[in-house]
Amino acid sequence: MVYLIETDPRWAEHSGEEGHYAAPEWGPEDLERAVVFLAELAPQARQVFEYLTRNPGRMIHCTELVDKALSGTNDVDPARRVAGVLSGMSKAHGSSERRYPFYWWEAPEGSAGAMYAVRPSVAAVFLASQLGQ
């Protein structure tokens, strides 16, 4: 397992494109915004995101997300499945005025799919927003 601390330079080397750069990162002042974001997530996108936030900083392969967060159901390629599920964040992302709250990287050479992670500081914002409800 690979864990990234908050200051790890690999956070800046992610594969994300639009939506992962332009807006500000999530911060402690965004608790109410995080509540709204979570409420607007499609159900399976919320399942995946909650799994990521329960494992802050850990780079998680798409096959684990399908198996653990999505109960392994569906015959679709895991990389496509997770990418499709995370498209269920588009409404929440659009109204949040923040970056997508996760990062992704192409899987290492020799393995298919992608790796996903949530920064520890971002996970803390979302976990705190749930505690305050």
Secondary structure, 3 states (H helix, E strand, C coil): CEECCCCCHHHHHCCCCCCCCCCCCCCHHHHHHHHHHHHHCCHHHHHHHHHHHCCCCEEEEHHHHHHHHCCCCCCCCHHHHHHHHHHHHHHHHHHHCCCCCCEEEECCCCCCCEEEECCHHHHHHHHHHHHCC
